[in-house]
Amino acid sequence: MNDHGQALRTNWHAWWQGWPHWVSRAAVLWALAYGAFGLGSAVRGTPLFHGGSVRGPVALDWAVVAVAALAVPACGRAMRHRPGPALRALLRALCGLTAVAAFSLLMDVITMLTGQGVDDGPAAAHRLLAAVGALLLGATARADRRPAGHAIAPAPSRASARTQIAACAGTAAFVPYVAMKMVWVSGGTFAGVSGEEMLAISKRNGASGIWLTLESWGLDVTVLLALIGTFLLWGLVRPWGQVFPRWTPALRGRRVPRWLPLAPALLGAATLAPYGLFGLAYCALATTGAVTMRQGDVSSADELLMGWIGMVAFAGYGVALTLAARSYWLRTRPIHRTPVPAE
């Protein structure tokens, strides 16, 4: 690396390490943008909250404005003064609200990666803004808690046996789901649906060319994503997930930045765990006859079978990812060494 590149890397590292000094300013700018976005959407009558085909009322857009109206003065005060317990509690509450508003952002990311458009552009933009806000508000609440002194990364370590057992369970939860998908892409029939029928359903639902091409090659996109997710899960609980591998010569042996695995892990956990758990509850109610399973392209019984398989996968993996992310967060926290004054 030349001197210019080394200087840029040093400056970037210093700026990043100094995040407690600028994160509250960034949070204020975010809150202003978030409030303007919510206000504009409310005035235009554009709903920002919806799930699938169910759209929330436009009146909920004012909740976005309210969150922003609270966040601006809160972050502004944190920028000028050390947050007290009450201000820190408010920032954490706002962080929780924005995290809830960002729910299903992972689904938008997946559809974009596979070449499909999102269902609703303004709603997807809102989820992205809410996710950024959750990170900034959470960081602002903790900015004054960072100890002074030099920070060093702890040695790579593995998660506890209990967390690794959870990772095994999360991996196993995907096995029936992967098997179901592979039956379809290989031309077989499962739950009353053949591979050709599933391909026709995908086309009718607006699947992208990339998605359809991979399926024609016998590869299911969701199976590939499940494999990537499993790799992430085990990287969070094993020591090799904290250092770059040997096949990356420029980075070999260096520590992986904490945010690199934690960002997708937190996004996946916040989406898949609640989605899967609520889905399991719905499947349980449908099994007992308390609710009627919606009949789509296949019979209700087959829909229920596929629902159980999918929700077990999402819930099992989502919970395991939550536990693994927490373990990784705790195990990789920098160790701060307070400088000893010279005598």
C-alpha positions in Angstrom: 0.0 0.0 0.0 1.5 3.4 -1.0 1.7 6.4 1.4 -1.4 8.0 0.1 -3.5 4.9 0.5 -2.0 4.4 4.0 -2.9 8.0 5.0 -6.5 7.5 3.7 -6.8 4.3 5.7 -5.4 6.0 8.8 -7.8 9.0 8.5 -10.8 6.7 7.9 -9.9 4.6 10.9 -9.5 7.7 13.1 -12.8 9.1 11.9 -14.6 5.9 12.5 -13.1 5.4 15.9 -14.3 8.9 16.8 -18.0 8.1 16.2 -19.1 9.3 19.6 -18.2 12.8 18.6 -20.3 12.9 15.4 -23.1 10.4 15.7 -25.5 12.8 17.5 -25.0 15.4 14.7 -25.8 12.7 12.1 -28.8 11.7 14.2 -30.1 15.3 14.1 -29.8 15.4 10.3 -31.5 12.1 10.0 -34.4 13.2 12.2 -34.9 16.3 10.1 -34.9 14.2 6.9 -37.2 11.6 8.4 -39.7 14.2 9.6 -39.7 15.9 6.2 -40.3 12.5 4.5 -43.1 11.6 6.8 -44.7 15.0 6.5 -44.6 15.0 2.7 -46.1 11.5 2.6 -48.9 12.5 5.0 -49.7 15.6 3.0 -49.7 13.7 -0.3 -51.8 10.8 1.1 -49.1 8.2 0.6 -49.3 5.3 3.1 -45.9 4.3 4.5 -47.0 1.3 6.5 -48.3 -1.9 4.9 -47.6 -5.6 4.9 -48.2 -7.5 1.7 -51.4 -6.4 0.2 -52.7 -4.8 3.4 -52.0 -1.1 3.5 -52.1 0.9 6.7 -54.0 4.2 7.0 -52.3 7.4 5.9 -52.9 8.7 9.4 -50.0 6.5 10.6 -47.7 8.7 8.6 -48.1 11.3 11.3 -46.5 8.8 13.7 -43.3 9.2 11.6 -43.6 13.0 12.0 -44.1 12.6 15.8 -41.0 10.3 16.1 -38.9 12.8 14.2 -40.3 15.7 16.3 -39.1 14.0 19.4 -35.8 12.9 17.9 -34.6 16.3 16.8 -34.5 18.0 20.2 -33.4 14.8 21.9 -30.4 14.3 19.6 -29.7 18.0 19.7 -29.4 17.9 23.5 -27.3 14.8 23.3 -25.0 16.7 20.9 -24.5 19.5 23.5 -24.7 17.7 26.8 -24.0 14.3 28.3 -27.3 12.4 28.2 -28.9 11.7 31.5 -31.0 8.6 32.3 -34.3 10.2 31.1 -32.8 11.3 27.8 -31.1 8.0 27.3 -34.4 6.2 27.9 -36.1 8.4 25.3 -33.4 7.8 22.7 -33.7 4.0 23.3 -37.5 4.2 23.0 -37.2 6.1 19.7 -34.6 3.5 18.6 -37.1 0.7 19.3 -39.9 2.5 17.4 -37.8 3.0 14.3 -36.6 -0.6 14.5 -40.2 -1.8 14.4 -40.9 0.6 11.5 -38.0 -1.0 9.6 -39.6 -4.4 9.8 -39.4 -6.5 6.5 -36.5 -4.3 5.2 -34.7 -7.6 4.6 -37.5 -8.7 2.2 -36.9 -5.5 0.2 -33.2 -6.2 0.1 -33.7 -9.8 -1.1 -36.1 -8.7 -3.9 -33.7 -6.0 -5.0 -30.8 -8.5 -5.1 -32.7 -10.9 -7.2 -33.7 -8.2 -9.7 -37.3 -7.8 -8.6 -38.8 -4.4 -7.8 -40.1 -3.7 -4.3 -43.9 -3.8 -3.8 -44.1 -0.1 -2.8 -41.3 2.4 -3.3 -42.2 4.9 -0.6 -42.8 2.2 2.0 -39.4 0.6 1.2 -37.7 4.0 1.4 -39.4 4.5 4.8 -38.1 1.2 6.1 -34.6 2.0 5.0 -34.7 5.5 6.6 -36.1 3.9 9.8 -33.3 1.3 9.9 -30.7 4.1 9.6 -32.5 6.0 12.3 -32.5 3.0 14.6 -28.7 2.6 14.3 -28.1 6.4 14.8 -30.4 6.7 17.8 -29.0 3.6 19.4 -25.5 4.8 19.0 -26.4 8.3 20.3 -27.8 6.7 23.4 -24.5 4.9 24.0 -22.0 7.5 22.8 -21.2 8.9 26.2 -20.7 5.3 27.6 -17.6 4.7 25.6 -14.5 4.5 28.0 -11.5 6.6 27.3 -8.2 5.2 26.3 -6.8 2.9 23.7 -9.0 0.2 22.3 -7.8 -3.2 21.2 -9.7 -6.1 19.7 -10.0 -9.3 21.9 -8.6 -12.6 20.7 -10.9 -14.6 18.4 -13.2 -16.8 20.5 -16.1 -19.2 20.1 -19.6 -18.8 21.4 -20.8 -20.7 24.4 -21.9 -24.3 24.0 -25.6 -23.2 24.4 -25.3 -20.7 21.6 -23.6 -23.2 19.3 -26.5 -25.7 20.0 -28.9 -22.9 19.0 -26.9 -22.5 15.8 -27.2 -26.2 15.1 -31.0 -25.9 15.7 -31.2 -22.9 13.4 -29.3 -24.7 10.7 -31.5 -27.8 11.1 -34.7 -25.7 10.8 -33.7 -24.9 7.2 -33.4 -28.6 6.1 -37.1 -29.3 5.4 -37.4 -25.9 3.7 -34.4 -26.5 1.5 -35.6 -30.0 0.7 -39.0 -28.7 -0.3 -37.5 -26.1 -2.6 -35.1 -28.6 -4.2 -37.9 -31.0 -5.0 -39.6 -28.2 -7.0 -36.6 -27.0 -8.9 -35.6 -30.5 -9.8 -39.1 -31.0 -11.4 -40.7 -33.0 -8.6 -44.0 -32.6 -6.8 -44.5 -31.6 -3.2 -47.7 -30.6 -1.3 -49.7 -31.1 -4.4 -47.6 -28.7 -6.5 -45.2 -29.7 -9.3 -42.1 -27.9 -10.2 -43.7 -26.7 -13.4 -46.6 -25.3 -11.5 -44.4 -23.5 -9.1 -42.4 -22.0 -11.9 -45.7 -20.8 -13.5 -46.7 -19.3 -10.1 -43.4 -17.5 -9.9 -43.8 -16.0 -13.4 -47.4 -14.9 -12.5 -46.2 -13.3 -9.3 -43.7 -11.2 -11.2 -40.4 -13.1 -10.5 -37.4 -11.5 -12.1 -35.4 -12.9 -15.0 -32.5 -13.8 -12.7 -34.9 -15.7 -10.4 -36.4 -17.6 -13.3 -33.1 -18.3 -15.0 -31.6 -19.8 -11.8 -34.7 -21.9 -11.3 -34.4 -23.2 -14.8 -30.8 -24.3 -14.0 -32.1 -26.2 -10.9 -31.0 -23.5 -8.4 -33.5 -21.8 -6.1 -32.6 -18.3 -5.0 -34.0 -18.8 -1.5 -31.9 -21.9 -1.1 -28.8 -19.9 -2.0 -29.8 -17.3 0.5 -30.3 -19.9 3.1 -26.8 -21.2 2.5 -25.4 -17.7 2.8 -27.4 -17.2 6.0 -26.1 -20.4 7.5 -22.5 -19.3 6.7 -23.2 -16.0 8.5 -24.7 -17.8 11.5 -21.7 -20.1 12.0 -19.3 -17.2 11.4 -20.9 -15.5 14.4 -20.3 -18.4 16.7 -16.9 -19.7 15.6 -13.5 -18.0 15.9 -13.0 -18.0 12.1 -15.8 -15.4 11.8 -13.6 -12.8 13.4 -10.6 -12.8 11.0 -10.4 -12.6 7.3 -9.6 -16.0 5.6 -6.4 -17.0 3.9 -7.9 -16.7 0.4 -8.0 -12.9 0.8 -4.3 -12.0 0.4 -4.8 -8.3 1.0 -6.7 -8.8 4.2 -5.3 -12.2 5.4 -5.1 -12.4 9.2 -6.7 -9.0 9.8 -9.6 -8.7 12.1 -13.1 -8.4 10.5 -14.8 -5.1 11.4 -17.6 -5.8 13.9 -20.2 -4.1 11.8 -19.5 -6.3 8.8 -21.3 -9.4 10.1 -23.4 -7.7 12.7 -25.2 -5.4 10.2 -26.8 -8.3 8.2 -27.2 -10.4 11.3 -29.2 -7.7 13.1 -31.3 -7.0 10.0 -32.0 -10.7 9.5 -32.8 -11.3 13.2 -35.1 -8.3 13.4 -37.0 -9.5 10.3 -37.0 -13.3 10.4 -37.5 -14.0 14.1 -40.8 -12.0 14.6 -42.0 -13.0 11.1 -41.4 -16.7 11.8 -42.8 -16.6 15.3 -46.0 -14.8 14.3 -46.3 -17.2 11.3 -46.0 -20.2 13.6 -48.8 -18.8 15.8 -51.0 -18.3 12.8 -50.2 -21.9 11.5 -51.1 -23.3 15.0 -54.4 -21.4 15.0 -55.1 -22.7 11.4 -54.3 -26.2 12.4 -56.7 -26.1 15.4 -59.4 -24.5 13.1 -59.4 -21.2 15.0 -58.7 -19.4 11.8 -59.2 -20.4 8.2 -56.1 -20.8 6.1 -56.2 -18.6 3.0 -56.4 -20.7 -0.1 -54.3 -19.5 -3.0 -52.9 -21.5 -5.9 -53.1 -24.8 -3.9 -55.5 -26.3 -1.4 -55.7 -25.0 2.2 -54.2 -28.2 3.6 -51.2 -27.9 1.3 -50.9 -24.2 2.0 -50.8 -25.1 5.7 -48.1 -27.7 5.2 -45.9 -25.3 3.3 -46.6 -22.6 5.9 -45.4 -24.9 8.7 -42.2 -25.7 6.8 -41.5 -22.1 6.0 -42.3 -20.6 9.4 -40.3 -23.3 11.2 -37.3 -22.3 9.1 -37.7 -18.6 9.5 -38.4 -18.8 13.3 -35.7 -21.3 14.0 -33.1 -19.5 12.1 -34.2 -16.0 13.2 -34.0 -16.9 16.9 -30.6 -18.7 16.4 -29.3 -15.6 14.6 -30.5 -13.3 17.4 -28.6 -15.4 20.0 -25.5 -15.7 17.8 -25.5 -11.9 17.0 -25.7 -11.1 20.8 -22.9 -13.5 21.5 -20.7 -12.0 18.7 -21.5 -8.5 20.0 -20.4 -9.4 23.5 -17.3 -11.4 22.5 -15.9 -8.9 20.1 -16.3 -5.7 22.2 -13.1 -3.7 22.2 -11.0 -3.8 25.3 -10.2 -0.2 26.4 -7.0 0.5 28.2 -6.9 3.7 30.1 -3.5 5.4 29.6 -1.4 5.6 32.8 -0.2 9.1 33.4 3.5 9.6 33.6 5.0 10.1 37.0 
